[in-house]
Amino acid sequence: GAWDEGKEGADWSYEWNTTGLNDGRHDLDVRVNYSGAYDHTDLYLNTDNTPPEVTDMDHGLVTTGDMGTINITATDP
């Protein structure tokens, strides 16, 4: 793809929507230019667009009008 230029002296970030990519390894070349002197490094990113999984709760443990605590654990492999 095209290069995205940052501004001199500023922090730089880039938002990358990976949902259109295939799952797996992607190579990203990062390059800097300081007064005409270039340097670069490669980053290897793994994408996994598998949706998170919701598992069943134990039904019948809480009834209408009861007070209780609900603990939720979310995982995204």
N, C-alpha and C positions, 0 to 999 in steps of 0.2 A: 504494500500500500504506500501511500504518500507519507512523506515526513511531516511531523507536526512540530513546529518551532516554538520553543519557550521564549520568555522575555529575559533579557540580561539582568542578572542580579536578583531575580525573583524565584521563589519556589515554583515548581512545575508539577502538575498532575494531569492525568488523562483518564477520562472515564471510557471504559471499553465494554460494550454490551456483547457478551460472548454467546448469547443464545442462538445466534445464527451460525456458529462454528460447530464443526464435528467435535465430539468428545475426543480427548487425547492430547498429545503434546503439540505445542506451537512454539516456534522460535521467534523471538523478538530481538531485533538489533537496536541497541541504544547507542547513539553517537553524540559526542559533545564537540563544540568548536570554541576554542579560546584563542582569539586573535589569529586565526588562520591555522592553528595547530589542532588537528583532529585526534580524537581517541574514541574508542568504542568498546562495547562489551555485548555479549549475547546473553539474553535471559531465556530460560525455558519454562514455559507455563503449561500447566495441565488443566484442561477444562473438563468439567463433568456437569452436564446439564440435566442429569437425572433429577426429577422433582423430589422434594422431601416426602417422607412417608409418615402417615398418621396411623397409629395403631389403636385398636379398640380399648376402651376403658372397661373396667369391671362393672357391669350393669347391676343395678339393684342395691348398691352399697349406700346410696343416698336417696332419700325419698323427699317428696314435697314438704317444705316447711322445716326440714332439718338444716342445721348449720354444720358446716364442715370445711375442711381444707382440701383444695384440689392442687396436686402437684403435677406440673407439666414438664416433660423433657422433650426437647426438639433436637433432632439430629438431621444432618444433611451430609450423607456419605461422600 
